[in-house]
Amino acid sequence: MKNKKYRFAVDVDDVLRSLLCNMVALYNEEFGEKLECQDIGDYSVETSFPKAKEKYGSATQWFFSVNAEELFKNSEPIEGAVEAINKLSDYGEVYIVTKQSGIMNKIYALEWLEKAGIRYNAVCFVEHKSMIRFDFLIDDYQENFRNVECDVAVIINAPYNENVSETYLKKISNCKKFVRFDTLADFVAYFENNFLQ
């Protein structure tokens, strides 16, 4: 197993960069709220940020179009994520696999990856992550595992996915194994202990 070159598909938002906490800070500033990241129990921004929907007609539009540049470019790397993904590149091919709506958000993602110093083989902007074949998919949103075929599905814990069960993930995907970690760095430690021995 030591000499195998693995293929890692890694999401950006809330796996590498702390988008959710930046969204919460932006929302709190705009609406005088005191939300914390842990309060966001639903992945839908329309549900989780109701005042943005009420005032602007669409929370999605307000976050990802009106405030996209500030939101995406100013989100900090999650602690240990840059070092962790760069370690993965020593063990195989790293593909950044992310959706990113609109051309400008794709550009912001590329600029952010460059600024953060993240090593990768390619960036894939896709609607459905099942379009790409890999050994590991590392993601925070359970629906991104739908119809995916991989050896190991790695879900990064977030307040909106804490109630997602392995049974559900097995039902929607064709992955052989499911593991959960708080951070990408935690997954890399697990990977080194279990796949490089």
N, C-alpha and C positions, 0 to 999 in steps of 0.2 A: 504493500500500500504506500510505502514511503515515496516511491518513484512515480506514482500516478499523478498526472496533471489534472486537477479538478477544474470544473467550470462553475463559477459562482455568479449568480444573478443577484444584484444588490439594489434595493430601492434607495431613493434619496431622502425623501421627506420623512422625518421622525425615525429614520434609521441612521442616516449620516448627519443631517442638519435638523436643528430643533425648531421645526416650523410651527408646531402646535403652540408652544409657549410664546413664540413671537406673535401668533394670531391672538392669543389671549391678551397679551400686553397691549396690542393695537386696539382691540375691542374695549378693554378697560379704559384706555386713554380717551377714546372717542365717546364712550357712553357713561363714563363715571362709575363703572362697575368694579367689583372686587373678585372677579373670577380667578380661579387658579387652574393650572393645567389639569389637575386631577378631577376637576369638576366636569370635564368634557366627556360625557358618557356615550355620546353618539357621534359616529364618523361624519354624519351629515352636518355641514355648516349651517344649513337652513334651520335645522332643529336646535343645534347647540348654541347658535348666536342669534337669538330671535330679534333683538333690537336692531341689528343690521338689516335683517329682512324687512322689518317693519318700517324703518326710516328710508331705506334705499331701494326697496322692492325685491332685492336679491342679495343675500349675504355672500353667495358665491361670487357674484359680480363685484361686490364691494371689496372683498378680499383679493380675488385673483385677477381682477382687471384694474380697478381704480387704485388699489394699493399694492399691486403685484411687485413692482420694482423694490419698494421698501421692504416688503414682506420677505421676498425670496433672497435678495442680495444681502440683507442684514441679519438673516437667521444664522445663529452661531453653530459651529459643529458640535455635535453631542460629545460629551467628554469621552475621550479614548477612541472615538470612531475613526479618525484619520489614521492613527497608528494601526488600528485593527484592520482596516481595509487594505492598507499598504502591506501588512503581513500576509493577508490572503493572496496578494499578487505574487508572493514568493512561492506559493503552493499551487498555483494554477492561473487560469485566465479569469479576470474580473470584468464582468459586464455590468454597467450601470443600466438598469432597466426601470424606466419611469414613464409616467403618462405625460404630465405637464401640458396643460391646455394652452393653445396659442403659441405663435412663433416667438413672441417676446419672452414668455415664460421658459421656453426651451433655451433661448439665449442666456437668460438669467441663470438657469441651471448649469449650463456649460461654464459660464463665468465663475459661478460659485465653486464648482469642482476644481477649476484651475487655481483660484485664489486659495482654496483650502489645501492644495498640494496633494490631491488624491490621485493615486496611480490606477489606471484601468486600461483594458484592451479596447473597449468600444463603449459608446453610449447608444442605447436603443430606446427610442421614444415609441411606445406602443400603447394601444388601447387595452389589449388583452395580453397578459403575460404568458398565457398558454401558447402563444405563437413562437416562443423561443425554447430551445432545449438546453438543459443544464443539469448539473448534479445537485446544486443547492439553490433554492430560492429564499432570499432573506427579505422579509417585508413586514410591515406593521398592520396592513389592512387585510382582513380575512378574505374578502371577495377577490383579491388579487391572486388567490390560490385556485380559483375556479378553473377546472379543466386542465390544470397544470400537471405535467408528468415530470417528476424529479425523484432523486433518491431521498433527499431530506428537505422537508419544508420547515423553515426556521421563521417563527413568528416572534417579532420583537414586541414586548409588552407595551401597551398603551392603555390609558383609561377607557378608551372606546372598544377595546378588544378583550378586556379581562374576563368577560363571560362567554367568550367563544370557546367551544369545547373541541377536543380532538375528534370526537364523533362527528361533529359538523364538518370539520376540515376533511375528514376521510370521505364524507358523503359528497363534497363538492369537487374533490381533486383526485388525482391518481398518483399521489406521492406515497413512497414506501414507508417513510418515517416522519414523525412530527415532533419538533422540540420547540421550547419557548425559552427566551432569555430576556433579561431586562435591557441589555445593550448588545451592540455588535461585538464589543470587546469581550463580553461574557461568552458569546458564541465562539469567538476565535480561540479562547482558552479551552473550551470543550472540544473544538475541532482538533487542536494540537494534541490533546490527551487521548482522543479516540480514533483519529484517522492517520496519525503519523507514527504510530507505535509499530 
